[in-house]
C-alpha cells in the first residue's frame, strides 16, 4: 500500500492497521491481536524506539500531528507478507510525516497479527479522529 498525504483530524494521534479474515465484515480487534516495534526519528536529534505489547490494532506511526494544509499528512508504504497463509501475518511500514511537535518525523514499523488465519482485508485508521483526506493505493504482487 502506498499512502500519500494522509492526515488525521485529531492532533497527536497514531496511524494504525487492522486486518480481517472475512472480507471486511469484521476486523480483528482482540486485546492480544497485534504486536509490533517502531523506530522513529523526530526533529534534528530526537531518536526513539518503542516496543508495543499486545494491542487491538497494529501501530504504524507515532504522535502524528494534525497535518492539514501545507503539512500534508503521512506518506509512505505498508507491506503485508503472506496474507494468504493461515499463519501469523507480518507487516512492515515506512512513513514520513509532521509530528505533534511540528518536526519532520521518519518512522519504520513492524507489526505482527498474532492470529493464525489468512488476511483478505485491511483497515487503516487513526487512534483518535478520522482520516481527513489523502490517497491510499493498493498494489499486488503475483507469484510467477
Backbone bond lengths (Angstrom), bond angles and torsions (degrees), N, CA, C in turn:
res aa  C-N    CA-C-N  psi(-1)  N-CA   C-N-CA  omega(-1)  CA-C   N-CA-C  phi
1 X - - - 1.446 - - 1.518 107.67 -
2 X 1.329 116.01 136.53 1.456 122.22 174.76 1.518 107.44 -112.14
3 X 1.326 116.61 126.51 1.448 122.47 177.79 1.518 108.33 -110.24
4 X 1.326 116.41 132.03 1.466 121.22 177.99 1.524 108.92 -127.30
5 X 1.332 115.52 115.65 1.463 122.47 174.68 1.528 112.27 53.45
6 X 1.333 116.17 63.75 1.467 123.03 -179.25 1.533 108.40 -107.93
7 X 1.347 117.87 97.82 1.470 120.56 -177.16 1.525 113.41 -95.83
8 X 1.338 116.42 151.26 1.466 120.98 173.15 1.530 110.65 -85.68
9 X 1.326 116.20 157.20 1.457 121.12 175.48 1.531 111.59 -82.12
10 X 1.337 116.87 -13.82 1.461 122.60 -173.57 1.527 110.15 -120.70
11 X 1.336 117.11 138.47 1.468 121.56 176.70 1.519 111.98 -65.82
12 X 1.335 115.42 152.78 1.454 123.95 168.40 1.531 111.98 54.77
13 X 1.319 116.78 55.48 1.450 121.10 -178.72 1.527 110.31 -126.42
14 X 1.310 116.69 -176.92 1.459 122.72 -172.78 1.524 110.18 -127.73
15 X 1.327 117.58 137.00 1.456 121.98 172.63 1.525 107.14 -82.92
16 X 1.344 115.65 133.43 1.450 120.52 -174.47 1.525 110.41 -133.73
17 X 1.338 116.09 163.50 1.458 122.41 177.70 1.525 108.84 -127.88
18 X 1.325 115.70 143.47 1.465 122.76 172.21 1.527 107.33 -129.86
19 X 1.330 116.78 150.89 1.457 121.54 -177.34 1.532 110.76 -119.03
20 X 1.333 114.40 160.19 1.464 121.40 179.78 1.518 109.40 -134.20
21 X 1.302 116.49 149.49 1.458 122.31 174.63 1.529 111.43 -113.04
22 X 1.338 117.08 2.52 1.465 120.96 -179.54 1.529 111.83 -126.54
23 X 1.338 115.79 41.58 1.474 123.28 175.83 1.527 113.60 60.05
24 X 1.314 117.52 28.95 1.456 121.66 174.84 1.516 115.59 89.70
25 X 1.323 118.83 7.86 1.470 120.06 174.84 1.523 110.34 -64.86
26 X 1.328 116.46 -34.04 1.455 122.77 173.70 1.527 107.58 -150.51
27 X 1.320 115.85 160.92 1.467 121.54 -179.09 1.516 109.77 -121.79
28 X 1.325 115.64 148.64 1.458 121.79 -178.87 1.525 108.98 -73.12
29 X 1.318 116.61 110.69 1.463 122.14 -179.36 1.526 111.46 -128.53
30 X 1.337 116.79 22.03 1.461 120.06 177.51 1.520 111.33 -62.61
31 X 1.302 117.30 153.01 1.461 122.72 -175.03 1.516 115.21 -62.38
32 X 1.318 118.36 -16.67 1.462 120.83 178.66 1.524 111.32 -121.33
33 X 1.320 117.47 22.49 1.462 121.71 -173.11 1.527 113.78 -71.57
34 X 1.327 118.86 -32.34 1.463 121.68 -172.62 1.524 111.30 -132.83
35 X 1.308 115.88 143.54 1.462 122.75 168.97 1.514 106.96 -132.23
36 X 1.328 116.42 157.16 1.452 118.02 179.66 1.503 113.26 -169.07
37 X 1.308 114.12 173.43 1.451 122.80 176.10 1.512 108.66 -135.55
38 X 1.330 116.52 147.13 1.452 120.67 175.44 1.522 109.78 -133.72
39 X 1.307 114.61 148.76 1.460 122.63 172.67 1.509 106.22 -129.11
40 X 1.329 117.11 125.90 1.458 118.67 -176.92 1.522 111.52 -135.03
41 X 1.324 113.78 152.39 1.453 123.17 172.94 1.518 105.82 -122.83
42 X 1.329 115.64 128.41 1.460 120.09 -177.36 1.516 108.19 -135.29
43 X 1.308 116.90 119.53 1.452 120.71 -178.44 1.519 110.55 78.54
44 X 1.307 117.16 -165.18 1.458 122.11 -174.31 1.530 113.18 -74.35
45 X 1.318 118.02 -37.24 1.461 118.91 -173.74 1.527 114.87 -128.54
46 X 1.305 117.95 -6.21 1.460 120.24 -174.67 1.527 111.29 -80.51
47 X 1.321 116.49 116.73 1.461 121.64 177.51 1.517 107.65 -126.07
48 X 1.311 116.37 135.67 1.452 118.80 -178.23 1.508 111.76 -139.64
49 X 1.311 115.20 161.78 1.454 122.85 179.45 1.520 106.60 -140.35
50 X 1.297 115.76 135.10 1.454 119.19 178.79 1.511 109.30 -138.29
51 X 1.308 117.09 134.68 1.452 121.52 173.79 1.517 107.09 -112.41
52 X 1.311 115.27 120.85 1.451 118.33 -177.68 1.513 110.31 -85.74
53 X 1.310 114.92 148.14 1.458 119.34 168.96 1.526 106.60 -86.70
54 X 1.283 119.36 -162.59 1.461 121.58 -176.81 1.525 110.99 -70.18
55 X 1.342 115.02 134.93 1.455 121.75 -178.77 1.518 110.96 -132.96
56 X 1.328 115.37 169.51 1.461 121.53 177.63 1.527 111.95 -86.96
57 X 1.332 117.73 -5.03 1.463 124.35 177.08 1.522 108.06 -148.13
58 X 1.326 116.92 156.86 1.455 121.05 175.55 1.521 110.33 -86.25
59 X 1.321 117.80 127.66 1.465 123.72 -176.34 1.526 110.50 -81.04
60 X 1.352 117.35 124.83 1.466 122.05 -179.19 1.524 113.43 -110.29
61 X 1.343 118.75 -37.21 1.466 121.41 176.46 1.516 109.33 -128.02
62 X 1.334 115.10 169.89 1.458 121.98 -174.15 1.516 109.11 -129.35
63 X 1.319 119.01 125.14 1.465 125.06 174.81 1.518 112.46 45.54
64 X 1.318 116.15 61.45 1.458 121.11 178.81 1.510 109.37 -83.58
65 X 1.336 116.63 130.21 1.453 120.79 176.80 1.518 110.39 -74.01
66 X 1.338 116.14 172.12 1.458 119.90 174.70 1.507 107.31 -76.96
67 X 1.290 116.48 94.94 1.459 121.69 -172.84 1.520 110.37 -90.69
68 X 1.311 115.64 65.46 1.459 120.36 176.90 1.527 108.92 -94.31
69 X 1.313 117.04 167.33 1.454 120.76 179.36 1.506 111.67 65.55
70 X 1.313 117.00 -135.02 1.469 121.41 -174.96 1.529 113.47 -69.71
71 X 1.332 118.95 -17.22 1.465 120.19 179.87 1.525 112.03 -71.05
72 X 1.316 118.66 -35.20 1.455 122.72 164.75 1.512 120.38 84.63
73 X 1.321 122.09 -8.17 1.451 120.72 178.25 1.515 114.14 82.55
74 X 1.338 115.46 -173.74 1.466 121.91 -178.20 1.525 110.26 -81.46
75 X 1.311 115.11 140.77 1.463 121.98 173.69 1.516 107.30 -132.74
76 X 1.337 116.16 140.88 1.454 119.18 179.32 1.505 112.11 162.66
77 X 1.329 114.99 -159.99 1.464 120.83 -176.42 1.526 111.12 -129.44
78 X 1.322 114.62 151.45 1.458 123.03 172.32 1.520 106.93 -130.51
79 X 1.323 116.56 120.26 1.460 121.61 177.38 1.518 109.08 -107.94
80 X 1.343 115.89 139.06 1.464 121.67 177.27 1.519 106.93 -119.31
81 X 1.329 116.42 126.59 1.457 121.71 -174.76 1.524 111.15 -105.25
82 X 1.327 117.01 124.99 1.462 122.70 175.64 1.510 115.31 62.27
83 X 1.340 119.48 42.46 1.460 118.92 -177.70 1.529 113.48 -65.18
84 X 1.302 118.04 -20.64 1.468 122.04 -178.86 1.530 113.07 -79.70
85 X 1.320 117.14 -10.34 1.462 121.16 -177.60 1.527 111.24 -87.66
86 X 1.313 117.06 146.94 1.470 121.84 175.69 1.523 109.01 -86.98
87 X 1.316 114.55 63.67 1.464 123.63 179.85 1.521 107.79 -140.71
88 X 1.337 116.42 174.10 1.462 119.45 171.96 1.532 107.79 -57.08
89 X 1.327 117.40 138.54 1.465 122.08 -178.29 1.520 109.43 -102.32
90 X 1.325 116.68 128.94 1.472 122.48 179.09 1.529 109.24 -99.60
91 X 1.341 115.44 140.73 1.463 122.28 177.63 1.522 108.32 -133.54
92 X 1.325 115.67 147.32 1.454 121.11 -179.22 1.527 108.74 -137.02
93 X 1.328 116.42 130.08 1.458 120.84 -179.14 1.510 112.08 -124.21
94 X 1.308 115.54 153.57 1.460 122.82 174.11 1.527 107.02 -142.78
95 X 1.340 116.82 119.57 1.454 121.19 -172.06 1.529 111.72 -136.85
96 X 1.330 114.98 150.30 1.460 123.19 171.03 1.520 106.81 -123.58
97 X 1.343 116.80 140.04 1.459 120.84 -178.43 1.519 109.12 -165.81
98 X 1.328 116.87 175.46 1.459 122.76 174.02 1.523 106.70 -94.58
99 X 1.329 116.33 124.80 1.464 120.75 -176.21 1.521 111.39 -82.19
100 X 1.326 115.88 176.51 1.463 122.01 -177.20 1.528 112.78 -64.59
101 X 1.345 118.04 -19.87 1.462 119.57 177.18 1.523 111.64 -99.29
102 X 1.344 117.36 18.23 1.469 125.70 175.65 1.522 113.26 69.70
103 X 1.317 118.20 17.53 1.460 122.17 175.00 1.521 108.98 -95.56
104 X 1.312 115.97 154.63 1.458 119.59 172.42 1.521 107.69 -72.74
105 X 1.317 116.33 135.58 1.458 121.30 -178.00 1.520 109.98 -122.95
106 X 1.318 115.36 145.03 1.460 123.22 173.35 1.516 106.12 -125.36
107 X 1.329 116.57 131.31 1.454 119.72 -177.73 1.517 110.28 -136.09
108 X 1.318 115.11 139.74 1.463 122.31 170.50 1.521 106.17 -117.70
109 X 1.327 115.86 130.91 1.457 120.13 -176.26 1.522 110.73 -130.00
110 X 1.330 115.03 148.03 1.458 122.33 174.93 1.519 107.28 -129.14
111 X 1.327 116.24 129.38 1.469 121.80 -178.03 1.520 108.20 -128.34
112 X 1.322 116.59 138.74 1.459 122.40 172.01 1.514 108.33 -119.97
113 X 1.317 115.77 124.57 1.463 121.14 171.26 1.518 105.92 -84.18
114 X 1.324 116.63 114.50 1.456 122.62 -170.88 1.518 112.84 -90.61
115 X 1.318 115.97 49.94 1.454 122.32 176.38 1.522 106.18 -136.28
116 X 1.318 117.80 129.97 1.466 121.76 -177.50 1.528 110.50 -84.54
117 X 1.334 115.55 70.22 1.460 123.21 177.53 1.520 108.57 -139.93
118 X 1.327 116.63 160.18 1.456 119.94 175.24 1.531 108.98 -70.72
119 X 1.323 115.81 160.90 1.464 122.64 176.76 1.525 106.98 -119.60
120 X 1.344 116.81 121.24 1.455 119.21 178.93 1.527 113.28 -125.59
121 X 1.326 116.67 10.97 1.467 121.77 172.72 1.528 108.01 -161.11
122 X 1.336 116.06 148.96 1.465 120.79 173.45 1.518 108.94 -131.26
123 X 1.334 114.18 159.84 1.462 120.99 175.04 1.518 107.16 -132.26
124 X 1.333 116.54 128.58 1.456 122.67 173.34 1.523 107.10 -100.98
125 X 1.328 116.37 133.70 1.452 121.22 -177.22 1.515 109.36 -153.99
126 X 1.321 115.96 162.86 1.455 121.10 173.16 1.524 109.27 -99.41
127 X 1.322 116.19 150.84 1.455 121.39 178.77 1.527 110.34 -58.38
128 X 1.328 116.49 -39.51 1.463 121.70 177.74 1.526 108.42 -132.48
129 X 1.301 117.06 134.75 1.461 121.53 177.56 1.522 112.31 81.02
130 X 1.302 114.97 176.17 1.457 122.82 -176.90 1.520 111.92 -99.14
131 X 1.323 115.27 170.51 1.459 121.93 167.31 1.521 106.19 -78.71
132 X 1.336 117.66 124.82 1.459 121.97 -175.13 1.528 111.51 -78.82
133 X 1.323 116.94 -45.16 1.459 121.19 -176.12 1.527 108.11 -166.28
134 X 1.315 116.62 -163.65 1.457 121.09 177.36 1.515 111.66 109.86
135 X 1.321 114.61 -178.97 1.456 121.86 -178.61 1.518 109.01 -127.83
136 X 1.329 116.16 131.29 1.463 122.15 174.59 1.522 106.37 -123.26
137 X 1.333 116.99 119.81 1.449 122.51 -177.03 1.526 109.37 -117.56
138 X 1.336 116.06 131.85 1.469 120.94 179.55 1.512 109.18 -103.45
139 X 1.328 115.52 135.03 1.461 122.79 175.10 1.515 107.59 -123.85
140 X 1.317 116.79 146.85 1.459 121.44 177.07 1.518 111.31 -111.44
141 X 1.307 115.55 161.77 1.464 122.67 176.67 1.515 107.04 -120.38
142 X 1.306 116.38 130.12 1.465 121.45 -178.49 1.520 109.34 -102.31
143 X 1.340 116.05 131.91 1.470 120.04 171.99 1.514 109.17 -71.58
144 X 1.311 116.62 140.50 1.477 118.46 179.22 1.502 110.84 -109.00
